[in-house]
Amino acid sequence: MISALRLTIIGILLSATAYSQEMWGIANSNYGGNFAIDLNPSSMAFSPIKYELNVLSGNVTFQNDYLYLPKGEMSIGKFFKGNYGQYNWQDNYTTSDKNAYLHGMIKGPSFFTRIGQTAFGVHSALRADASVRNVDFQMAKFFYESSQYLPLQRQELEASNNQLAALVYGEIGASVAQQFKISDKNRLAAGVTVNYLLGMDGMYANIDHMHYKFDDETYLQVADLQAQYGYAMPDDGSADYLKIRGRGFSTTWGVQYIHNLNPEAYNVYASRLKLKKYQYKLGISLVDAGSILFTQQTRNVEINNNSFNWDGIDTTQIKNVSYLGELIRSKIFDDSTSGYTVTRYRAQLPAALSLQFDYSLNSCLYINASLIQPLTSKTTGVRRPAQISLTPRIEMWRYEFSMPVSLYEYNQMRLGACLRLGQVVVGSDYLTSLLGLSKFNGCDIYIGIKHSSYAMDKLSKRKKRKAKDDYSGEDLH
């Protein structure tokens, strides 16, 4: 049963290809374009890009602190080959609670343009977010080893504050940013993104307290259970996971301050003049604040101090999440309606507060420090992981290379790399994991294909030579 449940959840969450949550290697770049808007929409107002069309971007990112492959046992070839069940997986079987997180997004055709001090854009995306929080280590062991794990059989066990939430949804949004002049050298920009959300699938579960015991691998006894769970999923045995079952809104707000701005340096041909764009930028943003109200094919179940027995748990076949939800309810209650509460639920997005600081060492060398602090507190909401990043980068208008170093959940160091060549971006915030240079307990790969137009790139050779010497950056004034 546990293996079937694991495959069901993974299948739902991976029904959308993913897009990296933070993308530290490109998100704070002056040439980040559509990649930067998700973190702070005000970045559009200071962009050297006149307009940009995102053709297609995608990625997968996943992290957990329980299962891992030892250092040296993963490689890029093995990762793309698959067959993950054949690898030498280890588990971090310690007394600490276990957590996992997955984020995914396919960003479709998206566009933004800057006209002087004003910028605006539109985008479309398909997203998946999931978080597993505070799972007791014995329950994590059963989830991995199944009920056949002998050392924990016939023991009185307890679990508390275990939380799971997952979402799959479409997103259609618009962004606008405006630059404000403080003085000749200092500017401020404010930006906002508003999204209309089409909720397709959602689920949550919260175990406040559970007292349980496996008599053997086939028989589970639960003496006391206080829990809530709900889902908006296909309930007729179909695989219609992209059907719209709810709607909602979300927003991202951002402000940036730029010190010692030099508008002349925003001319792409001024790179030969070795001009610095600014001394530093300081930004703050509220990211992904919003929710989805699921109203179709939705169930919510509340369990208060109930007990039940489950004989044959090791051979139970789980078809999908809605089947599992009804199966658990039927084990506890004797009739077809008990336990159900409301027929809708509101799921919160993984909201966060972000701070960004970007310092220019010279015309092409930068160093960035950024913070993501999660804000989600509801049991039905997905929690975004906390991160601190430090990213040095070499930035030119034609190419760019960066190496983000991040502290994931304030306790795990990750090293990545990102390369931008013309209109193509390829990167990872956790490259050492994919290369086998560290243990493999997660992955992160992002790629983007876009078309960008820069200031004055349509001029003749004669005018380009003149622009290189005389351009005053009037479009940023």
Phi, psi and omega in degrees: 000316183297318179297319179296320178297315180301315180293324178297311181296314180298320180297320179293314185292329182265013177292346171241134172297148190260166180223130191303140186294311185251322181053059185301334183290340184227341189297330182256008179289148174295337179254021180292329177057234181297335178292330185274338186296323182297328181276318180205103185295341179293345180298337180299325187290340180252010187284139172285356179276129177283316172205156181214135174248117173279115181284306179194136178225146180198164185185168168227136176220134181208144180211140173212163180243026179240300181269144179200160168256137180300159178306133178093354184259006175235151176210167178301318180298315179296322182298314182280341177288329182086218182057041186296335180291345182270356185274166184273072183289140175243158176237143180274076187274076176241174187281356180285153176292154184249149185220156176209157181210141176222136173227139178217145174204133165258115177265117181277200180307123181220150188215141168216155179217150176240128177239100184065240183265003182241140178223149177209158182201167176225154180207163174222149183201157169240124189236153171221132179225140178207144175219143174238124189232142167059037179282126180299145189296328177292320179293321177298322179295316177296322180297324182276312186270345187075179184290358180281355182290103190297319185300339180257358177287146179066022175251142175283115185241156178227149175224146180207148176057035175277131185225137176222137176212144181210148181218143166230126185203157173265156184220128174234122187219164176226145181231150175214145179218147181225136178264142179233137182271121176268314175207185182300328186249350186238135182227160175230143176227144176232141181216156180215144172239134176239129183240139168261127189250136176245099183286127181254310179222146176206152176202153175207155175208137179223115176262103178292315178200139176214130175250116188217166180203138170263113175294320172204192184291344185258343192234117178252131174246126176244113184276331182205126180224124171239113187202163172223143173208158180200165182198153170233096190216164173302131181243012181244016180084359181277170177250035184277070185279349181258013175286142181280119182242357180194168181218158179188188180222154173213165180211154172229128180244146179206151176226141175227139172246133181239130186250134181060051178293136174239095184301331181299329183288348180278354170286123185297336179276353178281358179301331178291339181273355177059046180266137174279138179288325183193172174273312175202160172236142178231126183228155174218141182210150170255120191248133172055047175273114181168184183202167176235130175263110178274128184233351183240141181049046185246139176227141173230132182233135176238132183238123183237107174054042179261157176232154178196165176239147182228099179270133180084027183296331183287342182248003180292131179262120181264121182275317180196181184293317181295325177296317179296317180300316179290326179296315179297316180299320182290335177289334186264320186249153186270344183240181188271359184236339183297144179096329179291141176245240181285162183258022176209160172207154182254125181253127180273142175284165181283074182291151181204157170257135182232141173239140180225138175226124184235124184241133180263117178280321173203201186293340183226357180250128182226158170222134185237140172236130183220157181225139170236121179240116182295149180240346184296132179233342182291148179290339178272359184260151175277132180264126176281140179288146175284143179211148167236135181229150173228119189230103169280147181209150169257120189233119172231164184289334179270331183209167183199145176220134180220158180226087180288134172245121184233151175252104186276126184053029177062016181219350179234124180279136178229142179237131181230185177204150180216138179232128173245119178240104181062247185258012182239133177239129176226131181196174177206136174272357181216061185289325182299328178294315182291330181272357181078014180278348174218175177297150181260100176235016179176173180212158179202116176222133174225148181214142179218141175239124185216168172235119182242144175241131184251161182304128171072015182280003177255004183283158176289167180300321180296316181289329177297318180297320178291319181297323182300327183267329191248350187300132184250000179071037186297334183285350174261354180282000000 
